[in-house]
Amino acid sequence: MRKRSQIFLLITICLVMLSVSSAQIPNAGFETWTAGSPTGWTTNNVTSVDTPITQSTDAHSGTYAMQGTVVVLSISRVVAYYTPITWAGFAISARYGSLKGYYKFSSIGGDSLEVAVIYFKNGTGNASGLFGTGVSVSSYTQFTVPITFVSSAAPDSAWIEILISSSSGMTHAGSTFKIDDLSFGPVTDVQESFSVKPAMFALSQNYPNPFNPSTMISYQIPNNDRVRLEIYDVMGRTLTTLVNEEKPAGQYTVPFDGSKFTSGIYFYRINVITRNGKVFSQTNKMILMK
């Protein structure tokens, strides 16, 4: 019962955030903080346990930036790492073609920094983008998240999530990012598109999650490789294959419609076979709640 209550709480938070009447990114410079979190954003900080998201005076501009650090849980006899995750949902009214910002990143054990964006129209995802890097950067560097649209509709809300991830599923204590000065790029029309060659493989968490009945799955590949993206249940049975073809290097977003499936936990897995025979594989969990 507690787990179900937590899920409903998460859904409620998301809906409230998406209803915020703001046409721009809230607190984009992370100058204001409330109860240990950047105002307008939600974090996975737990005051009595650990706070992976903190305020930093090492800013790109202004006084503060947002810092995220993988920390060790301070619970007796528990050995686990606590990964920083922060997100914001807010109203928009234009087809912004990209999200930009400045970052520093220190990677431990191959951990990656991810910045993900998804746009919604009437609660359904219609555009998304993903920036991912595993390269450490000691001075503030600009990043760009190109936004790919899957429909011609103008979005009415947006979701931004920033986190540290690992292809192994276990991040490493000490990996740290600093983020500052977020902004949207210029408005794009329906015909405009972006072509960016990513530096690494990445499979992002689906958005929204939990979802009903549709969600968006984003991934990126740095080379022209064969990609297979599948959905399967908790018994390991393959339910559907979303992608099974050779794809050019780039960032991709695939919609998944769960209207034919019952509520529950599902998994999506990507397998990429490179031209030199190497394989990249990653599995993420998602929750369908009707």
Contacts in CASP RR format, 6 or more apart in sequence:
PFRMAT RR
TARGET T0000
AUTHOR 0000-0000-0000
METHOD contacts of the structure
MODEL  1
MRKRSQIFLLITICLVMLSVSSAQIPNAGFETWTAGSPTGWTTNNVTSVD
TPITQSTDAHSGTYAMQGTVVVLSISRVVAYYTPITWAGFAISARYGSLK
GYYKFSSIGGDSLEVAVIYFKNGTGNASGLFGTGVSVSSYTQFTVPITFV
SSAAPDSAWIEILISSSSGMTHAGSTFKIDDLSFGPVTDVQESFSVKPAM
FALSQNYPNPFNPSTMISYQIPNNDRVRLEIYDVMGRTLTTLVNEEKPAG
QYTVPFDGSKFTSGIYFYRINVITRNGKVFSQTNKMILMK
7 210 0 8 1.000
7 287 0 8 1.000
7 289 0 8 1.000
10 210 0 8 1.000
11 210 0 8 1.000
11 289 0 8 1.000
13 42 0 8 1.000
14 89 0 8 1.000
14 159 0 8 1.000
14 208 0 8 1.000
17 40 0 8 1.000
17 42 0 8 1.000
17 87 0 8 1.000
17 88 0 8 1.000
17 89 0 8 1.000
17 90 0 8 1.000
18 89 0 8 1.000
18 90 0 8 1.000
18 91 0 8 1.000
18 120 0 8 1.000
18 123 0 8 1.000
18 157 0 8 1.000
18 159 0 8 1.000
19 91 0 8 1.000
19 157 0 8 1.000
20 26 0 8 1.000
20 40 0 8 1.000
20 89 0 8 1.000
20 90 0 8 1.000
20 91 0 8 1.000
21 91 0 8 1.000
22 90 0 8 1.000
22 91 0 8 1.000
23 91 0 8 1.000
23 92 0 8 1.000
23 93 0 8 1.000
23 94 0 8 1.000
24 90 0 8 1.000
24 92 0 8 1.000
24 184 0 8 1.000
25 88 0 8 1.000
25 90 0 8 1.000
25 160 0 8 1.000
25 182 0 8 1.000
25 183 0 8 1.000
25 184 0 8 1.000
26 39 0 8 1.000
26 40 0 8 1.000
26 41 0 8 1.000
26 88 0 8 1.000
26 89 0 8 1.000
26 90 0 8 1.000
27 38 0 8 1.000
27 39 0 8 1.000
27 40 0 8 1.000
27 41 0 8 1.000
27 88 0 8 1.000
28 181 0 8 1.000
28 182 0 8 1.000
28 183 0 8 1.000
29 61 0 8 1.000
29 62 0 8 1.000
29 64 0 8 1.000
29 65 0 8 1.000
29 180 0 8 1.000
29 181 0 8 1.000
29 182 0 8 1.000
30 38 0 8 1.000
30 55 0 8 1.000
30 59 0 8 1.000
30 64 0 8 1.000
30 65 0 8 1.000
30 66 0 8 1.000
30 179 0 8 1.000
30 180 0 8 1.000
31 62 0 8 1.000
31 63 0 8 1.000
31 64 0 8 1.000
32 38 0 8 1.000
32 39 0 8 1.000
33 39 0 8 1.000
33 55 0 8 1.000
33 64 0 8 1.000
34 40 0 8 1.000
36 43 0 8 1.000
36 45 0 8 1.000
36 51 0 8 1.000
36 53 0 8 1.000
36 54 0 8 1.000
36 55 0 8 1.000
37 43 0 8 1.000
37 45 0 8 1.000
37 53 0 8 1.000
37 86 0 8 1.000
38 53 0 8 1.000
38 55 0 8 1.000
38 66 0 8 1.000
38 86 0 8 1.000
40 88 0 8 1.000
41 66 0 8 1.000
41 86 0 8 1.000
41 87 0 8 1.000
41 88 0 8 1.000
42 86 0 8 1.000
42 87 0 8 1.000
42 88 0 8 1.000
43 51 0 8 1.000
43 52 0 8 1.000
43 53 0 8 1.000
43 84 0 8 1.000
43 85 0 8 1.000
43 86 0 8 1.000
44 52 0 8 1.000
44 53 0 8 1.000
44 82 0 8 1.000
44 83 0 8 1.000
44 84 0 8 1.000
44 85 0 8 1.000
44 86 0 8 1.000
45 51 0 8 1.000
45 52 0 8 1.000
45 53 0 8 1.000
49 73 0 8 1.000
49 74 0 8 1.000
49 75 0 8 1.000
49 82 0 8 1.000
50 71 0 8 1.000
50 72 0 8 1.000
50 73 0 8 1.000
50 74 0 8 1.000
50 82 0 8 1.000
51 71 0 8 1.000
52 68 0 8 1.000
52 69 0 8 1.000
52 70 0 8 1.000
52 71 0 8 1.000
52 82 0 8 1.000
52 83 0 8 1.000
52 84 0 8 1.000
52 85 0 8 1.000
53 66 0 8 1.000
53 67 0 8 1.000
53 68 0 8 1.000
53 84 0 8 1.000
53 85 0 8 1.000
53 86 0 8 1.000
54 66 0 8 1.000
54 67 0 8 1.000
54 68 0 8 1.000
54 69 0 8 1.000
55 64 0 8 1.000
55 66 0 8 1.000
55 67 0 8 1.000
56 64 0 8 1.000
56 65 0 8 1.000
56 66 0 8 1.000
56 67 0 8 1.000
56 178 0 8 1.000
57 63 0 8 1.000
57 64 0 8 1.000
57 65 0 8 1.000
58 65 0 8 1.000
58 67 0 8 1.000
58 104 0 8 1.000
58 178 0 8 1.000
59 65 0 8 1.000
59 180 0 8 1.000
60 102 0 8 1.000
60 140 0 8 1.000
60 180 0 8 1.000
60 181 0 8 1.000
61 180 0 8 1.000
61 181 0 8 1.000
65 178 0 8 1.000
65 179 0 8 1.000
65 180 0 8 1.000
66 86 0 8 1.000
66 162 0 8 1.000
66 178 0 8 1.000
66 179 0 8 1.000
66 180 0 8 1.000
67 176 0 8 1.000
67 177 0 8 1.000
67 178 0 8 1.000
68 84 0 8 1.000
68 86 0 8 1.000
68 164 0 8 1.000
68 176 0 8 1.000
68 177 0 8 1.000
68 178 0 8 1.000
69 84 0 8 1.000
69 174 0 8 1.000
69 175 0 8 1.000
69 176 0 8 1.000
70 81 0 8 1.000
70 82 0 8 1.000
70 83 0 8 1.000
70 84 0 8 1.000
70 108 0 8 1.000
70 111 0 8 1.000
70 164 0 8 1.000
70 171 0 8 1.000
70 172 0 8 1.000
70 173 0 8 1.000
70 174 0 8 1.000
70 175 0 8 1.000
70 176 0 8 1.000
71 81 0 8 1.000
71 82 0 8 1.000
71 173 0 8 1.000
71 174 0 8 1.000
72 79 0 8 1.000
72 80 0 8 1.000
72 81 0 8 1.000
72 82 0 8 1.000
72 173 0 8 1.000
73 79 0 8 1.000
73 80 0 8 1.000
73 81 0 8 1.000
73 82 0 8 1.000
81 170 0 8 1.000
81 171 0 8 1.000
81 172 0 8 1.000
81 173 0 8 1.000
83 163 0 8 1.000
83 164 0 8 1.000
83 165 0 8 1.000
83 171 0 8 1.000
84 163 0 8 1.000
84 164 0 8 1.000
84 177 0 8 1.000
85 161 0 8 1.000
85 162 0 8 1.000
85 163 0 8 1.000
86 161 0 8 1.000
86 162 0 8 1.000
86 163 0 8 1.000
87 159 0 8 1.000
87 160 0 8 1.000
87 161 0 8 1.000
87 162 0 8 1.000
88 159 0 8 1.000
88 160 0 8 1.000
89 157 0 8 1.000
89 158 0 8 1.000
89 159 0 8 1.000
89 160 0 8 1.000
90 157 0 8 1.000
90 158 0 8 1.000
91 156 0 8 1.000
91 157 0 8 1.000
91 158 0 8 1.000
92 119 0 8 1.000
92 155 0 8 1.000
92 156 0 8 1.000
92 157 0 8 1.000
92 158 0 8 1.000
93 154 0 8 1.000
93 155 0 8 1.000
93 156 0 8 1.000
94 154 0 8 1.000
94 155 0 8 1.000
94 187 0 8 1.000
95 119 0 8 1.000
95 127 0 8 1.000
95 147 0 8 1.000
95 149 0 8 1.000
95 154 0 8 1.000
95 155 0 8 1.000
95 187 0 8 1.000
95 188 0 8 1.000
95 189 0 8 1.000
95 190 0 8 1.000
96 147 0 8 1.000
96 158 0 8 1.000
96 184 0 8 1.000
96 185 0 8 1.000
96 186 0 8 1.000
96 187 0 8 1.000
96 188 0 8 1.000
97 146 0 8 1.000
97 147 0 8 1.000
97 184 0 8 1.000
97 185 0 8 1.000
97 186 0 8 1.000
97 187 0 8 1.000
97 188 0 8 1.000
97 192 0 8 1.000
97 194 0 8 1.000
98 144 0 8 1.000
98 145 0 8 1.000
98 146 0 8 1.000
98 147 0 8 1.000
98 184 0 8 1.000
98 185 0 8 1.000
98 186 0 8 1.000
98 194 0 8 1.000
99 115 0 8 1.000
99 117 0 8 1.000
99 129 0 8 1.000
99 131 0 8 1.000
99 144 0 8 1.000
99 145 0 8 1.000
99 147 0 8 1.000
99 160 0 8 1.000
99 182 0 8 1.000
99 183 0 8 1.000
99 184 0 8 1.000
99 185 0 8 1.000
100 142 0 8 1.000
100 143 0 8 1.000
100 144 0 8 1.000
100 145 0 8 1.000
100 182 0 8 1.000
100 183 0 8 1.000
100 184 0 8 1.000
100 185 0 8 1.000
101 142 0 8 1.000
101 143 0 8 1.000
101 144 0 8 1.000
101 179 0 8 1.000
101 180 0 8 1.000
101 181 0 8 1.000
101 182 0 8 1.000
101 183 0 8 1.000
102 140 0 8 1.000
102 141 0 8 1.000
102 142 0 8 1.000
102 143 0 8 1.000
102 179 0 8 1.000
102 180 0 8 1.000
102 181 0 8 1.000
103 113 0 8 1.000
103 115 0 8 1.000
103 137 0 8 1.000
103 140 0 8 1.000
103 141 0 8 1.000
103 143 0 8 1.000
103 177 0 8 1.000
103 178 0 8 1.000
103 179 0 8 1.000
103 180 0 8 1.000
104 137 0 8 1.000
104 138 0 8 1.000
104 139 0 8 1.000
104 140 0 8 1.000
104 141 0 8 1.000
104 176 0 8 1.000
104 177 0 8 1.000
104 178 0 8 1.000
105 113 0 8 1.000
105 133 0 8 1.000
105 134 0 8 1.000
105 135 0 8 1.000
105 136 0 8 1.000
105 137 0 8 1.000
105 176 0 8 1.000
105 177 0 8 1.000
105 178 0 8 1.000
106 136 0 8 1.000
106 138 0 8 1.000
106 174 0 8 1.000
106 175 0 8 1.000
106 176 0 8 1.000
106 177 0 8 1.000
107 113 0 8 1.000
107 134 0 8 1.000
107 135 0 8 1.000
107 136 0 8 1.000
107 175 0 8 1.000
108 172 0 8 1.000
108 173 0 8 1.000
108 174 0 8 1.000
108 175 0 8 1.000
109 166 0 8 1.000
109 172 0 8 1.000
109 175 0 8 1.000
110 134 0 8 1.000
110 166 0 8 1.000
110 172 0 8 1.000
111 134 0 8 1.000
111 164 0 8 1.000
111 165 0 8 1.000
111 166 0 8 1.000
111 171 0 8 1.000
111 172 0 8 1.000
111 175 0 8 1.000
112 132 0 8 1.000
112 133 0 8 1.000
112 134 0 8 1.000
112 164 0 8 1.000
112 165 0 8 1.000
112 166 0 8 1.000
112 167 0 8 1.000
112 200 0 8 1.000
112 202 0 8 1.000
113 131 0 8 1.000
113 132 0 8 1.000
113 133 0 8 1.000
113 134 0 8 1.000
113 162 0 8 1.000
113 163 0 8 1.000
113 164 0 8 1.000
113 177 0 8 1.000
114 130 0 8 1.000
114 131 0 8 1.000
114 132 0 8 1.000
114 161 0 8 1.000
114 162 0 8 1.000
114 163 0 8 1.000
114 164 0 8 1.000
114 165 0 8 1.000
114 202 0 8 1.000
114 204 0 8 1.000
115 130 0 8 1.000
115 131 0 8 1.000
115 132 0 8 1.000
115 143 0 8 1.000
115 145 0 8 1.000
115 160 0 8 1.000
115 161 0 8 1.000
115 162 0 8 1.000
115 179 0 8 1.000
116 128 0 8 1.000
116 129 0 8 1.000
116 130 0 8 1.000
116 131 0 8 1.000
116 145 0 8 1.000
116 160 0 8 1.000
116 161 0 8 1.000
116 162 0 8 1.000
116 204 0 8 1.000
116 205 0 8 1.000
116 207 0 8 1.000
116 218 0 8 1.000
117 128 0 8 1.000
117 129 0 8 1.000
117 130 0 8 1.000
117 145 0 8 1.000
117 147 0 8 1.000
117 158 0 8 1.000
117 159 0 8 1.000
117 160 0 8 1.000
118 125 0 8 1.000
118 127 0 8 1.000
118 128 0 8 1.000
118 129 0 8 1.000
118 158 0 8 1.000
118 159 0 8 1.000
118 207 0 8 1.000
118 208 0 8 1.000
118 216 0 8 1.000
118 218 0 8 1.000
119 125 0 8 1.000
119 126 0 8 1.000
119 127 0 8 1.000
119 128 0 8 1.000
119 147 0 8 1.000
119 149 0 8 1.000
119 155 0 8 1.000
119 157 0 8 1.000
119 158 0 8 1.000
119 159 0 8 1.000
120 126 0 8 1.000
120 155 0 8 1.000
120 156 0 8 1.000
120 157 0 8 1.000
120 158 0 8 1.000
120 159 0 8 1.000
121 151 0 8 1.000
121 153 0 8 1.000
121 154 0 8 1.000
121 155 0 8 1.000
121 156 0 8 1.000
122 156 0 8 1.000
123 157 0 8 1.000
124 214 0 8 1.000
125 150 0 8 1.000
125 155 0 8 1.000
125 207 0 8 1.000
125 214 0 8 1.000
125 216 0 8 1.000
125 255 0 8 1.000
126 149 0 8 1.000
126 150 0 8 1.000
126 151 0 8 1.000
126 153 0 8 1.000
126 155 0 8 1.000
127 147 0 8 1.000
127 148 0 8 1.000
127 149 0 8 1.000
127 150 0 8 1.000
127 151 0 8 1.000
127 155 0 8 1.000
127 253 0 8 1.000
128 147 0 8 1.000
128 148 0 8 1.000
128 207 0 8 1.000
128 216 0 8 1.000
128 218 0 8 1.000
128 253 0 8 1.000
129 145 0 8 1.000
129 146 0 8 1.000
129 147 0 8 1.000
129 148 0 8 1.000
129 218 0 8 1.000
129 251 0 8 1.000
129 253 0 8 1.000
130 145 0 8 1.000
130 202 0 8 1.000
130 204 0 8 1.000
130 218 0 8 1.000
130 219 0 8 1.000
130 220 0 8 1.000
130 251 0 8 1.000
131 143 0 8 1.000
131 144 0 8 1.000
131 145 0 8 1.000
132 198 0 8 1.000
132 199 0 8 1.000
132 200 0 8 1.000
132 202 0 8 1.000
132 220 0 8 1.000
133 143 0 8 1.000
133 199 0 8 1.000
133 200 0 8 1.000
134 199 0 8 1.000
134 200 0 8 1.000
135 199 0 8 1.000
140 178 0 8 1.000
140 180 0 8 1.000
144 196 0 8 1.000
146 194 0 8 1.000
146 196 0 8 1.000
146 251 0 8 1.000
147 188 0 8 1.000
147 194 0 8 1.000
148 193 0 8 1.000
148 194 0 8 1.000
148 251 0 8 1.000
148 252 0 8 1.000
148 253 0 8 1.000
149 188 0 8 1.000
149 190 0 8 1.000
150 216 0 8 1.000
150 253 0 8 1.000
150 255 0 8 1.000
152 190 0 8 1.000
159 207 0 8 1.000
159 208 0 8 1.000
160 182 0 8 1.000
161 205 0 8 1.000
161 207 0 8 1.000
162 177 0 8 1.000
162 179 0 8 1.000
163 205 0 8 1.000
164 171 0 8 1.000
164 175 0 8 1.000
164 177 0 8 1.000
165 171 0 8 1.000
165 202 0 8 1.000
166 172 0 8 1.000
167 201 0 8 1.000
167 280 0 8 1.000
167 282 0 8 1.000
195 250 0 8 1.000
196 250 0 8 1.000
196 251 0 8 1.000
197 222 0 8 1.000
197 249 0 8 1.000
197 250 0 8 1.000
198 220 0 8 1.000
198 221 0 8 1.000
198 222 0 8 1.000
198 249 0 8 1.000
198 250 0 8 1.000
198 251 0 8 1.000
199 222 0 8 1.000
200 220 0 8 1.000
200 222 0 8 1.000
201 219 0 8 1.000
201 220 0 8 1.000
201 221 0 8 1.000
201 222 0 8 1.000
201 272 0 8 1.000
201 280 0 8 1.000
201 282 0 8 1.000
202 219 0 8 1.000
202 220 0 8 1.000
203 217 0 8 1.000
203 218 0 8 1.000
203 219 0 8 1.000
203 268 0 8 1.000
203 270 0 8 1.000
203 282 0 8 1.000
203 284 0 8 1.000
204 217 0 8 1.000
204 218 0 8 1.000
204 219 0 8 1.000
204 284 0 8 1.000
205 284 0 8 1.000
205 286 0 8 1.000
206 215 0 8 1.000
206 216 0 8 1.000
206 217 0 8 1.000
206 256 0 8 1.000
206 268 0 8 1.000
206 284 0 8 1.000
206 286 0 8 1.000
207 215 0 8 1.000
207 216 0 8 1.000
207 218 0 8 1.000
208 215 0 8 1.000
209 215 0 8 1.000
209 286 0 8 1.000
209 287 0 8 1.000
210 286 0 8 1.000
210 287 0 8 1.000
210 288 0 8 1.000
210 289 0 8 1.000
211 258 0 8 1.000
211 286 0 8 1.000
211 287 0 8 1.000
211 288 0 8 1.000
211 289 0 8 1.000
212 288 0 8 1.000
212 289 0 8 1.000
212 290 0 8 1.000
213 257 0 8 1.000
213 258 0 8 1.000
213 259 0 8 1.000
213 288 0 8 1.000
213 290 0 8 1.000
214 255 0 8 1.000
214 256 0 8 1.000
214 257 0 8 1.000
214 258 0 8 1.000
214 259 0 8 1.000
215 255 0 8 1.000
215 256 0 8 1.000
215 258 0 8 1.000
215 286 0 8 1.000
216 253 0 8 1.000
216 254 0 8 1.000
216 255 0 8 1.000
216 256 0 8 1.000
217 229 0 8 1.000
217 242 0 8 1.000
217 253 0 8 1.000
217 254 0 8 1.000
217 255 0 8 1.000
217 256 0 8 1.000
217 268 0 8 1.000
218 251 0 8 1.000
218 252 0 8 1.000
218 253 0 8 1.000
218 254 0 8 1.000
219 227 0 8 1.000
219 229 0 8 1.000
219 251 0 8 1.000
219 252 0 8 1.000
219 254 0 8 1.000
219 270 0 8 1.000
220 250 0 8 1.000
220 251 0 8 1.000
220 252 0 8 1.000
221 227 0 8 1.000
221 247 0 8 1.000
221 249 0 8 1.000
221 250 0 8 1.000
221 252 0 8 1.000
221 272 0 8 1.000
221 280 0 8 1.000
222 249 0 8 1.000
222 250 0 8 1.000
223 249 0 8 1.000
223 274 0 8 1.000
223 275 0 8 1.000
224 246 0 8 1.000
224 247 0 8 1.000
224 248 0 8 1.000
224 249 0 8 1.000
224 275 0 8 1.000
225 246 0 8 1.000
225 247 0 8 1.000
225 249 0 8 1.000
225 272 0 8 1.000
225 273 0 8 1.000
225 274 0 8 1.000
225 275 0 8 1.000
226 245 0 8 1.000
226 246 0 8 1.000
226 247 0 8 1.000
226 272 0 8 1.000
226 273 0 8 1.000
227 243 0 8 1.000
227 244 0 8 1.000
227 245 0 8 1.000
227 246 0 8 1.000
227 247 0 8 1.000
227 270 0 8 1.000
227 271 0 8 1.000
227 272 0 8 1.000
228 241 0 8 1.000
228 243 0 8 1.000
228 244 0 8 1.000
228 270 0 8 1.000
228 271 0 8 1.000
228 272 0 8 1.000
229 241 0 8 1.000
229 242 0 8 1.000
229 243 0 8 1.000
229 244 0 8 1.000
229 254 0 8 1.000
229 268 0 8 1.000
229 269 0 8 1.000
229 270 0 8 1.000
230 238 0 8 1.000
230 239 0 8 1.000
230 240 0 8 1.000
230 241 0 8 1.000
230 242 0 8 1.000
230 268 0 8 1.000
230 269 0 8 1.000
230 271 0 8 1.000
231 238 0 8 1.000
231 239 0 8 1.000
231 240 0 8 1.000
231 241 0 8 1.000
231 242 0 8 1.000
231 256 0 8 1.000
231 266 0 8 1.000
231 267 0 8 1.000
231 268 0 8 1.000
232 238 0 8 1.000
232 239 0 8 1.000
232 266 0 8 1.000
232 267 0 8 1.000
232 268 0 8 1.000
232 269 0 8 1.000
233 239 0 8 1.000
233 266 0 8 1.000
233 267 0 8 1.000
234 265 0 8 1.000
234 266 0 8 1.000
234 267 0 8 1.000
236 267 0 8 1.000
239 261 0 8 1.000
239 266 0 8 1.000
240 256 0 8 1.000
242 254 0 8 1.000
242 256 0 8 1.000
242 268 0 8 1.000
243 252 0 8 1.000
243 254 0 8 1.000
256 268 0 8 1.000
258 288 0 8 1.000
261 288 0 8 1.000
262 288 0 8 1.000
262 290 0 8 1.000
263 288 0 8 1.000
263 289 0 8 1.000
263 290 0 8 1.000
264 287 0 8 1.000
264 288 0 8 1.000
264 289 0 8 1.000
265 285 0 8 1.000
265 286 0 8 1.000
265 287 0 8 1.000
265 288 0 8 1.000
266 285 0 8 1.000
266 286 0 8 1.000
266 287 0 8 1.000
266 288 0 8 1.000
267 283 0 8 1.000
267 284 0 8 1.000
267 285 0 8 1.000
267 286 0 8 1.000
268 283 0 8 1.000
268 284 0 8 1.000
268 286 0 8 1.000
269 281 0 8 1.000
269 282 0 8 1.000
269 283 0 8 1.000
269 284 0 8 1.000
270 280 0 8 1.000
270 281 0 8 1.000
270 282 0 8 1.000
270 283 0 8 1.000
271 279 0 8 1.000
271 280 0 8 1.000
271 281 0 8 1.000
272 279 0 8 1.000
272 280 0 8 1.000
272 281 0 8 1.000
273 279 0 8 1.000
274 280 0 8 1.000
END
